[in-house]
Amino acid sequence: MTTLKQRLVVAIASLPLAKGHIAIWHPSMWGFNVTLDTFPYDNRPVAPLMDLDFHDWWFHNHLSYPPHILDVYQLHVGRPATLEIACHKAATSYWASSDQPSFSNGNDPCPGSPPKQYHTKDKADTKGCGLAIAYKSNVNLVHPEDFTIFSVNHTCVWTRFTDFQVPQKMPPCPAGGCVCAFFWIHSPDSGAEQMYMNGFQCTTTSTTSNIPLAKSRVARRCGPDPANGQPGDPSNCTYGAKQPLYWKQKEQNNMYEGSFAPPFYNDLYNFKDGAQDDIFVDSYSIPGLMDEKPLVVETSKVSWFFNSSELPYPVKSP
């Protein structure tokens, strides 16, 4: 004879997994078949990354769950890469390998759930996602500074089928292909401070250029920021190849903004919507345009701009 408590446990366990958060879905992903039962904690591709050791956030700790060697995402240069973004694999074209029946509904990234479940109030509240590439074939040799953001979609994650324009000048990948990754940081209006990363195997096709990518650099906050009452400062922008935004982890951050002023893949950090066409070694001919320079921040603004205790360098008053 079962107790009421036992019956409640069984009933709760039989409920569909709560929908929320977001990931890309494609067989080329590391962790494509990871489920709630794979790890002793929720490490599905849609699970947010926050306050984690490097091993646990880098590639979502999915490097031990690689894609098949032949599952490679084809990046056609000069054309859009269309990825499926959803809160569960069952809401995508790949539902057959999911642990739930299909519940996809057209272009809805999370059918049956309000937008706040994927951390936005409405389309205007989306803050953009980025795709990055590393020109290395061995994922174990890829380091955070090896990634370069090559495409951005400012209204991601509003639609399930999301286009990322691929620059026309992307050079061929090495013989074993490249390593790519999807990155997203959401608005602070809906949800805790966290970031998202999903890695996938990729290669460039129909290439016509051999011009390599420039060394990627850390993006700098420089666009207008009305939410925090700050004007834009184009002189503080990072131009050219930029690294992804690594934020709010225990290790290997390159962003140190506070909880209420997250970094985004949009104009706030000089990530233009679409193909990032200025990421190549010949993109700029003006000496010093892409040089590093000290970041100057008014000390009175540190509270909204940065968590000053995390700054890796002194903050100087202008």
Number of C-alpha atoms within 10 A of each C-alpha: 4 6 7 9 9 10 11 11 10 11 10 10 10 9 8 9 12 10 17 21 22 25 27 28 27 22 19 21 28 24 26 24 19 17 15 14 10 13 11 7 9 14 21 21 31 24 20 22 21 17 15 15 12 15 12 17 24 19 22 23 18 22 16 9 14 19 19 12 9 9 15 19 21 15 21 18 22 16 15 17 19 13 18 22 26 29 26 30 30 19 26 27 13 16 17 12 14 17 16 14 12 17 15 20 13 12 17 20 28 27 18 12 14 14 21 14 18 24 22 21 15 12 14 10 17 22 25 24 27 27 26 20 25 24 23 20 18 12 18 8 9 15 11 15 15 18 24 28 27 27 27 27 23 23 19 22 29 24 18 26 20 21 18 24 24 23 21 17 19 25 21 20 20 12 9 14 20 23 24 25 24 23 23 27 25 26 22 17 12 15 14 14 21 21 22 26 25 25 27 26 27 24 22 18 15 15 16 12 12 11 14 15 22 17 17 21 21 20 25 19 23 19 20 16 14 9 8 12 8 13 11 16 12 16 10 19 21 23 23 26 26 26 20 31 25 24 25 22 21 13 15 15 15 20 22 22 21 20 18 18 19 23 26 25 29 20 19 21 23 21 29 17 19 18 23 21 18 18 24 19 14 12 15 14 9 7 7 9 13 18 9 11 9 10 12 12 15 11 13 9 11 14 14 15 22 20 15 17 8 12 13 11 9 11 16 11 9 7
